[in-house]
Amino acid sequence: MMKKYKFLIAAFGAILLMSFIMKPKPVKVYLIGDSTVADYTLDEGYMQKKYPITGWGQVFQQFLTKNSLKKLNKLIKSDSALVVDKAKGGRSTRTFFEEGRWKDVLSTLDKNDLVLIQFGHNDAAKDKPERYVDIPGYKDFLRMYVKETRAKGALPVLITPVTRNYPWKDGKLGSAHGEYPQAVKDIAKELHVPIIDLTSLSADFFITKGNEFVSKHYFMNLDSAKYEAYPKGQKDNTHFQPEGAKEVARLVYEELKKINGAQN
C-alpha cells in the first residue's frame, strides 16, 4: 500500500513539474525612451512629489492581459507578458546609451522579447547640448538599438515621438518634432523594422477631442492647490496625466495589433 502511495505522489509531482516546464514563460516587453514613456511610480515619493504625471509605459501593462495577448499572438509567443519600463525622463538616444541604461536592458534581454523604442523629445533639444543629438546621430543610435535587439533574438519596434500639445491652429494640431519622426521612418524602412507612427496617431486622436479637452484632461495643465506636488498649479503640454497616458498606451496597443496581423 505504501509503495502505491509513493508511486502516486511521484506521479503527481512529475505532472506538476511537466506542467511547469511546458508553460511558456512570460515574454518581456521592454520600453526604452524618455519621460513620456517612463514609469514614475518607480520614483520614491511619487504620490507626494510628482503625481499625477504619468508616462504611457506606466499604464501599458493593463493592455497586455491574457485575452488581449491573443490579438498579439505572432508578436508575443506566450500567454503572458511583463512590461519592463526602462524609459527615463530627459534621456535622448545618446544619453540613454552613455549612462549604461541600454547595457542594463541587454543583460536581461531574451529571445522573443520585445523592445519598444521611442526617443526624440530630448534628441531635438538644441538648447540643451547635454541631451541633443542631431539627425545623423539619432539615426545611428536607432540603428544600434535595432541591431543589438535582433542580435539577442528579440524583436524591435520603432515608435516616432508622441506629439506635444502644440502647435494648434484652426482646430488642427501640428508637429513640434521637426525632422525626427521622419528619421525614425527612414530607419524602419532601411532595416525593415515594424514602426508605430505615434506622432501622427496621437495628434489625430487629440484633434478629435479638441485643444481645450486635451489640455485639461490629458496633459499636465493643473489648477493650483489641486495636487500636493503642484501647489501653484502647472502648465505643461509635453507630459501626461493618467487619462492622457492611458489613451496613448491604447494607441500603441492598437498599432501592435495591426503589426501582428501583418506578420508572416
Disulfide bonds with the S-S distance in Angstrom:
none
